[in-house]
Each structure stands twice: as C-alpha cells, then as structure tokens.
Amino acid sequence: MRTIGHRLPPEPATLPTAGRLRAACAINESVAALLPGGRIAAPKGVYRFRTLDEANRQQDAWLAEAMAETRPARQE
C-alpha cells in the first residue's frame, strides 16, 4: 500500500464516558419502548434527500407511522 503525506488522522473530539454511555442507553431504551417487537421505524432501502431538513421530516413521518401501528400493543 502506498502512503501519501505524513499527517495522522485527528483524535476524537469527545471520548465516551460513563455518563454519556448511560445517556445513550436511556435514549435507546425509550425508542425501543415506543416500537415494541423489534420493529424498525424506517423501511429498508437506500434513501437520498436533497437537504437534511427533508431527511429529518421523512424520519419523523416514519417514526410517527410506526408508533401509530404499534399503539394497540403498547396499551395492553
């Protein structure tokens, strides 16, 4: 393999800490509680969006749809 240049990749800006890992776990658990049965909010596939705003709107729509579909299961 040929190496060009002598720069090293930058160090990560933030390192994982116990507090950050606990916060990430809390977010994952709350999303998993909203979507029981292991359902994934977004359908499988490759999606291309013109803007991040458009991608965020689509992600919100998928999440709302998945929550509506699983609502009866959560009420039991």
N, C-alpha and C positions, 0 to 999 in steps of 0.2 A: 504494500500500500504506500502511496506517495503522500508525503506530508508537505503542505504548502503553508508557510508562515510559522510563527513561533508563539502566537497568542494562545492562552489557555481559556477554556470556557469560564464564564463568570460563576462565582459561588452563588448558591441560592440566597435570595434576599431574606427569607424567613425560614427558620428551622422549625420542624414540628416540636411542639411542647405538649406536655400532658394536658394542659388547659385547652389548647387548640384541638387536640385529638378528641377530647370529651365533647367539645362544641360540635365538631363534625359528626360524631356518633349521634348526638342528640338530633341533629338535622336529618340524618339518615333514618333514624327510628321514627321521627314524626312523619316523614314522607312514606315510609313503609306502612305506617298505621293507616294512612289515607288510602293506600292502594293494597288491600289485603289480597292474599292468594298469589303474590309474586307478579302481579300484572305490571307491565312496563307502560308508562304513560304515552310514550311516543311509539308509533308504529315502526316496524323495521324498515330500513331503507336508507338511501342517501338523499339528503335534502340540501338544496342550495338556496341561499337567501341573498337578496341584494344588500340588505342592511341588518345590523344587529337588532334594531327595533323590530323589524319584520320577523326575525327568528324568535325573539322573545314573545311576540304576540302569538305565534304559532305554538310555541311551547306551552304558554298559558292556556291556550284553547285545548290542546291535548290533555293537559292535566285536569282541566275542568270536566272534560268529557269522561275521562277515566274515573274521576271522583263521582260523577253522576251515575255511571254504570255500576259502581260498587257500593252505592249508598244503601241499598237494602241489606247487603251483607254486614255493613257497619252498624246498622240499627238493631241487629239481633242481640 
